[in-house]
Amino acid sequence: MQAEWLIHNVNIATMQPGNKPYGTIVDGLLAMANGKIAWVGPRSDAPTFETTNTIDGNGGWLTPGLIDCHTHLIYGGNRAAEFEQRQQGIPYAEISANGGGINSTVIATRNASIGELMESAQQRLACLQQEGVTTVEIKSGYGLDLETELRMLRIARALGKQLPITIKTTYLGAHAVPPEFKDRPDDYIHFVCNEVLPAVATENLADAVDLFCEEIGFTIEQCTKIIDRARQSGLPVKGHVEQLSDMGGAKMVAAANGLSVDHLEYLPASDIATLKQHNTVAVLLPAAFYYLREKQLPPIDAMRKAQLSMAVATDCNPGSAPVASLLSAMNLACVLFGLTPEEALRGTTINAAQALGIKKKGMLASGFDADLLLWQIDSPAELSYAINMHRPKQIWIAGQHV
Ligand SMILES: [Zn+2]
């Protein structure tokens, strides 16, 4: 058989389902051809390959490329000054009244040039890439007007073409009510549904549509309008739900066959069956929980018992999670939410792929995209155990060594 790359003397965390932790193959061999995984299995079972590139894995580990399935990493400015004020004891209401909070990011993003937005997003993407992230989801939602929302999504699409990384884009119009619609949320939802969303769909700028269902966000009724309009446009939905209170948002998104429901600290265990029934992934965002010093934990045990797919993401954003480290998010998911290291790694590989509706990534199996990482570690648990100690030694994306 022909292969462009052959990796041997390596253990493989395939993340395939079954009862082996991490879907492990000890002393494995993996062959890549035409951007795909051509063969993976125990070395002793491997056919003979003709190849020009043989890599000795030196007894390390291969994992799938990591997938960050929830980020807001395109934005103007930052909120360090606000963070500083909060740490100095200034109440949030006062900071917000003085122009802080999400509106300050909306203004900074509207005022930023395309070049400025591209450059700062690239810097944050580079941090993720160094850790082995090969697929990233990026949301809009800091423009809120037609022009800036389209600009954010066009930049996200452009980054995916320029860089060796797969980018999935999500339109998040229902993120906040912009200043020009102050106290008129229903009018803003009408604008999202009838002006922005159709333009996004026409230009094929989004792979999904997101919303923020919360008392400080949008009501079930308003979100339902977004969901209906997204589905009319043929776009799958996902939602920021049950982060600060139980609004019934997760059930609503799942019932619309939503790809994922994200945050979930206040999800009642009784709603988990609905998520399971619709194959909706529970995306955990422990960095936001950490930054906001939340106390209410998502119902991890009940999700685990229901065998619900759980994913872990950075939520990289300037307000509640200025975090461009998916490995750190895995550690936080273990320490704060009680995930096992295997659950954390499934959460940033196969389950994260499911949260994005991607079929052939996040697992090392023949026919899957050859997005993979070689680590010099003794066990995959090390990736969740340590903070800032590990970087992949080698990275392949679609069979290309990067
Ligand atoms: Zn978010």
Residues whose N, C-alpha, C, O or C-beta is under 5 A from the ligand:
A	BS01	ZN	D315
